[in-house]
Amino acid sequence: MALLGVVIAWDGNSVIFTIVSFTWAGFVTTFASIMLLSLFWKRTNRAGAAAGICYNCPRRYSASA
């Protein structure tokens, strides 16, 4: 099954690779700021991280952004 998925993804006319690329880009844009802040800012906490994700995630995926 995995080999079939690789063959489909490498096909030039397939859009699966493009969809997966956009999905991972969305995950990175949502969580990268939280990960960087947690490494370099000592006052980062769980509530602030959750609030940042809840605020930024709908803005990143809306059509008007």
C-alpha positions, -999 to 999 in steps of 0.1 A, spaced: 0 0 0 28 24 9 46 17 -24 14 25 -43 11 58 -24 46 67 -34 40 59 -71 8 80 -71 25 109 -53 55 109 -78 32 110 -108 35 143 -125 -3 147 -130 -12 138 -94 -22 165 -70 -17 144 -38 19 157 -33 7 193 -36 -21 187 -11 2 171 14 27 199 10 1 226 17 -11 206 47 24 204 63 29 241 55 -3 249 75 9 228 104 43 246 104 28 281 103 4 273 131 29 257 155 63 273 146 58 305 165 48 286 197 78 263 194 102 292 189 87 313 217 88 283 241 126 279 234 136 315 238 110 332 260 109 321 296 74 334 303 57 311 277 30 290 293 4 265 282 -26 289 283 -7 314 261 2 288 236 -34 275 234 -47 310 230 -22 318 202 -31 286 183 -68 293 187 -64 328 175 -40 322 146 -53 289 132 -86 302 118 -69 333 105 -44 312 85 -70 290 69 -97 315 62 -103 327 26 -101 364 36 -66 362 51 
